[in-house]
Amino acid sequence: MINGKPNITECLNVVDEWIKSKNDLKLDAENNPINFIFLTCGDWDLKTMLPSQCKYFNINYSNYFKNWINIKKSFAQMTGHFPKGMPDMLKMLNLTLDGRHHSGIDDCKNIAKIAREMASRGFIFEKT
């Protein structure tokens, strides 16, 4: 925790409120995503870290966090090569790294750039 900053429960509530405020993001009655999914660069955050933190603090988290696309697995399906990480995928797609690697917003932008390029080459993403 960081003094004076929201804790994990508050952060999850903010995300939940934001998702539910968006008319174009649809959830079923059990909070499973209908028309959206998270895009990650690896499984660790949503498969391991979030569940373990929520278990540790005895808090529930929404079902939409239990569905995601690991772009590294998608990349491997498309290319036959499992990438070491985001810089590897960028290089193989002849894309540049924008910003600083492991900087939250920069990583988001670079992962989105990879996904756009894969989609432009005809790749159809599926939940991993």
C-alpha positions as CSV (number, residue, x, y, z in Angstrom):
1,M,0.0,0.0,0.0
2,I,1.0,3.6,-0.6
3,N,0.0,6.1,2.1
4,G,-2.8,8.4,1.0
5,K,-3.6,6.3,-2.1
6,P,-6.5,3.9,-2.7
7,N,-6.2,0.4,-1.5
8,I,-7.0,-2.7,-3.6
9,T,-10.6,-2.8,-2.6
10,E,-11.1,0.9,-3.5
11,C,-9.3,0.3,-6.8
12,L,-11.4,-2.7,-7.8
13,N,-14.6,-0.7,-6.9
14,V,-13.4,2.2,-9.1
15,V,-12.8,-0.2,-12.0
16,D,-16.2,-1.8,-11.4
17,E,-18.0,1.5,-11.4
18,W,-16.2,2.6,-14.5
19,I,-17.1,-0.5,-16.4
20,K,-20.7,-0.4,-15.4
21,S,-20.9,3.3,-16.4
22,K,-19.9,2.5,-20.0
23,N,-23.0,1.8,-22.0
24,D,-21.0,-0.1,-24.6
25,L,-19.4,-2.5,-22.1
26,K,-21.9,-5.3,-21.5
27,L,-22.0,-7.7,-18.5
28,D,-24.3,-10.7,-17.9
29,A,-26.0,-11.2,-14.5
30,E,-22.9,-12.8,-13.0
31,N,-20.6,-10.0,-14.2
32,N,-19.1,-12.0,-17.0
33,P,-18.1,-9.9,-19.9
34,I,-20.3,-10.1,-23.0
35,N,-18.5,-7.9,-25.4
36,F,-15.1,-7.0,-23.9
37,I,-12.1,-8.7,-22.6
38,F,-8.8,-7.7,-21.0
39,L,-5.6,-7.9,-23.1
40,T,-2.5,-8.7,-21.1
41,C,1.1,-9.5,-21.9
42,G,1.3,-12.7,-19.8
43,D,-1.0,-14.5,-17.5
44,W,0.6,-13.5,-14.2
45,D,-1.3,-10.4,-13.3
46,L,-4.8,-11.8,-13.7
47,K,-4.2,-15.5,-13.2
48,T,-1.8,-15.3,-10.2
49,M,-1.4,-11.9,-8.6
50,L,-4.9,-10.6,-8.5
51,P,-6.4,-13.8,-7.1
52,S,-3.7,-14.2,-4.5
53,Q,-4.0,-10.6,-3.3
54,C,-7.8,-10.8,-3.1
55,K,-7.5,-14.1,-1.2
56,Y,-5.0,-12.5,1.2
57,F,-7.2,-9.5,1.9
58,N,-10.4,-11.7,1.8
59,I,-12.1,-9.6,-0.9
60,N,-14.1,-10.6,-3.9
61,Y,-13.3,-9.5,-7.4
62,S,-15.5,-9.4,-10.5
63,N,-15.8,-12.3,-13.0
64,Y,-14.7,-10.0,-15.8
65,F,-11.2,-10.2,-14.3
66,K,-11.2,-14.0,-14.9
67,N,-11.3,-13.7,-18.7
68,W,-8.4,-12.3,-20.7
69,I,-6.3,-12.6,-23.8
70,N,-2.6,-13.2,-23.3
71,I,-1.1,-11.5,-26.3
72,K,2.1,-13.6,-26.0
73,K,0.0,-16.8,-26.6
74,S,-1.9,-15.1,-29.4
75,F,1.4,-14.0,-31.0
76,A,2.7,-17.6,-30.7
77,Q,-0.4,-18.9,-32.5
78,M,0.1,-16.3,-35.3
79,T,3.9,-16.7,-35.7
80,G,4.8,-20.1,-34.3
81,H,7.3,-18.3,-32.0
82,F,6.5,-17.8,-28.3
83,P,7.9,-14.3,-27.5
84,K,10.1,-13.5,-24.5
85,G,8.1,-10.4,-24.0
86,M,6.7,-7.2,-25.5
87,P,10.0,-5.9,-27.0
88,D,10.4,-9.3,-28.8
89,M,7.0,-9.0,-30.3
90,L,7.5,-5.4,-31.4
91,K,10.8,-6.3,-33.0
92,M,9.3,-9.3,-34.9
93,L,6.5,-7.1,-36.2
94,N,8.9,-4.3,-37.2
95,L,7.4,-1.9,-34.7
96,T,9.1,0.5,-32.4
97,L,9.0,0.6,-28.6
98,D,7.2,3.8,-27.6
99,G,8.1,5.3,-24.2
100,R,9.7,3.1,-21.5
101,H,9.3,-0.6,-21.1
102,H,7.5,-1.6,-17.8
103,S,6.0,1.9,-17.6
104,G,2.2,1.2,-17.2
105,I,0.7,3.5,-19.8
106,D,3.6,3.0,-22.2
107,D,3.2,-0.8,-22.0
108,C,-0.6,-0.4,-22.6
109,K,0.1,1.6,-25.7
110,N,2.7,-0.8,-27.0
111,I,0.5,-3.9,-26.3
112,A,-2.3,-2.1,-28.2
113,K,0.1,-1.4,-31.1
114,I,1.0,-5.1,-31.3
115,A,-2.7,-6.1,-31.2
116,R,-3.6,-3.6,-34.0
117,E,-0.7,-4.9,-36.1
118,M,-1.7,-8.6,-35.6
119,A,-5.4,-7.7,-36.4
120,S,-4.3,-5.9,-39.6
121,R,-2.6,-9.1,-40.6
122,G,-5.8,-11.0,-40.2
123,F,-5.3,-12.5,-36.8
124,I,-8.6,-13.3,-34.9
125,F,-8.1,-13.0,-31.2
126,E,-9.7,-15.5,-28.8
127,K,-9.7,-15.8,-25.0
128,T,-6.6,-17.6,-23.8
